[in-house]
Amino acid sequence: MGLFVNSVSQEISLYKVLFRRESFTFEQKIRIMELENTKKASKIRTFYMLIPLLAVAFVASTYLFTEVRDLKYILITFIFLVVYFVLMAIPGLYFVSFYAGPDKIRIRYKSLAPFRTSNNSILIKSENFRKYEIKTSLFGLKKTLALFQETPGGLARFPKVSLTAMRSEDREKISKALDLILAINKAAK
């Protein structure tokens, strides 16, 4: 269904109408949303690796092609690279793949910082999803998403996922999709 609405409340009203109709399947009642930041993540990853490569190439060319044999260039480059890697780890930029559908919410994410190679995933059944938080830190530069799920032991919080590398429009779409699932869960009770 290609329905376009302007606000979450209009979308919730639309889904309430759809829930009353028996001819629609559950998949038609809740739109499937998939977002990812592959292009931007690729550019960030390239930038992360290009700067250290240029620094090492500069020191190597200075050492090999000139008469300068002073180790201070190597020390300065080493200090620059350590500071660079620490500063690049602070914003916590991630590749993020977001899926919200009738059955589940899935977020796959991977850090773009050098030397971090673990792939992570969060999977929640839509009916167990209870709330989410999008927090801003580092003077508004870092944005993180935390999802909460109902478990037999109470409310469980998943690890925070950085949405800093995603466009603001995509963050808004994620927020609207999660609001919609929360509204449908509340209406189903």
C-alpha positions in Angstrom: 0.0 0.0 0.0 1.4 3.3 -1.0 -0.2 5.6 1.6 1.4 8.9 2.5 0.6 10.7 5.7 2.0 13.8 7.4 2.0 12.9 11.0 2.1 9.9 13.4 -1.4 10.6 14.6 -2.8 10.5 11.0 -0.9 7.2 10.5 -2.2 5.7 13.7 -5.8 6.7 12.7 -5.2 5.1 9.3 -4.0 1.9 10.8 -7.0 1.8 13.2 -9.2 1.9 10.2 -7.2 -0.9 8.5 -7.4 -3.1 11.6 -11.2 -3.1 11.4 -11.1 -4.5 7.8 -10.7 -8.2 7.7 -9.6 -8.3 4.0 -6.2 -6.9 4.8 -3.3 -9.2 6.0 -1.3 -8.1 9.0 1.7 -7.3 6.6 -0.5 -4.8 4.8 -1.6 -3.2 8.1 1.9 -2.3 9.1 4.3 -1.1 6.5 7.7 -2.6 6.4 10.5 0.0 6.8 14.1 -0.6 5.9 16.8 2.0 6.2 20.6 1.9 6.1 23.4 4.4 5.8 25.7 2.4 3.5 26.9 5.3 1.3 27.7 7.6 4.2 29.3 4.8 6.1 31.5 3.9 3.2 32.7 7.5 2.8 33.4 7.8 6.6 35.3 4.5 6.5 37.4 5.7 3.6 38.2 8.9 5.3 39.1 7.1 8.5 41.7 5.0 6.7 42.9 7.7 4.2 44.3 10.1 6.8 46.6 7.5 8.6 47.8 6.2 5.2 48.7 9.7 4.1 50.6 10.4 7.4 52.6 7.2 7.1 53.3 7.9 3.4 54.5 11.4 4.3 56.9 10.0 7.0 58.1 7.2 4.7 58.8 9.5 1.8 60.5 12.0 4.0 62.7 9.3 5.5 63.5 7.6 2.2 63.8 10.4 -0.3 65.5 13.2 1.7 68.6 13.4 3.8 66.6 13.9 7.0 67.2 11.0 9.3 65.7 12.5 12.4 63.3 10.3 14.4 61.3 13.2 15.5 59.1 13.0 12.3 58.3 9.4 13.2 57.5 10.3 16.8 55.3 13.2 15.7 53.4 11.0 13.2 53.0 8.3 15.8 51.6 10.8 18.3 49.3 12.3 15.6 48.0 8.9 14.7 47.2 8.0 18.4 45.4 11.3 18.9 43.6 10.8 15.5 42.3 7.3 16.4 41.2 8.4 19.9 39.3 11.4 18.4 37.7 9.3 15.7 36.4 6.8 18.4 34.7 9.5 20.5 31.7 10.2 18.1 30.9 6.5 17.8 30.0 6.4 14.2 28.3 3.3 13.1 26.9 1.6 9.9 23.3 1.0 10.8 20.7 -1.1 9.1 17.2 -0.6 10.5 14.2 -2.8 9.8 10.7 -2.4 11.3 7.9 -4.7 10.2 4.8 -6.4 11.5 6.8 -9.2 13.2 10.0 -7.7 14.4 12.3 -4.7 14.8 15.9 -5.4 13.8 18.9 -3.2 14.0 22.3 -4.3 12.7 25.2 -2.1 13.4 29.0 -2.0 13.1 31.5 0.5 14.3 33.3 2.5 11.6 36.3 3.2 13.8 39.5 1.4 12.7 40.3 -1.8 14.5 36.7 -2.5 15.6 35.3 -5.3 13.5 32.5 -6.8 15.5 29.0 -7.0 13.9 26.1 -6.5 16.3 22.4 -7.0 16.0 19.3 -6.2 18.0 16.1 -8.2 17.4 12.8 -7.6 19.2 9.4 -9.0 18.5 7.1 -6.1 17.7 4.6 -7.1 20.3 7.3 -7.1 23.1 8.6 -3.7 22.2 7.8 -1.2 25.0 9.7 2.1 24.5 12.7 3.8 23.0 15.0 6.7 23.8 17.0 8.9 21.4 19.5 10.8 23.4 21.8 13.6 22.3 25.3 14.2 23.8 28.7 15.7 23.0 27.2 19.2 22.4 24.5 17.7 20.1 26.9 15.9 17.9 26.3 12.3 19.1 22.9 10.7 18.9 22.1 7.3 20.3 19.1 5.0 20.3 18.2 2.7 23.1 15.4 0.1 22.7 13.4 -1.5 25.5 11.7 -4.8 25.5 9.2 -6.4 27.9 10.6 -9.6 29.4 9.2 -11.9 32.1 11.7 -10.3 34.5 10.6 -6.7 33.6 11.8 -4.1 31.2 15.1 -4.9 29.5 17.2 -2.2 27.7 19.4 -3.2 24.7 22.8 -1.6 24.2 22.7 1.9 22.7 23.2 2.2 19.0 24.8 5.4 17.6 22.7 7.1 14.9 25.2 9.9 14.5 26.2 8.8 11.0 22.6 8.7 9.8 20.9 11.6 8.1 18.4 13.5 10.3 15.5 12.5 7.9 16.4 8.9 8.5 16.5 9.4 12.3 13.0 11.0 12.1 11.7 8.0 10.0 13.1 5.6 12.6 11.4 7.6 15.4 8.1 7.6 13.5 8.2 3.9 12.8 8.9 3.1 16.5 6.1 5.5 17.6 3.8 3.7 15.2 4.7 0.3 16.6 4.2 1.6 20.2 0.8 3.0 19.2 -0.3 -0.3 17.6 0.9 -2.2 20.7 -1.0 0.2 23.0 -4.2 -0.2 20.8 -3.9 -4.0 20.8 -4.1 -4.1 24.6 
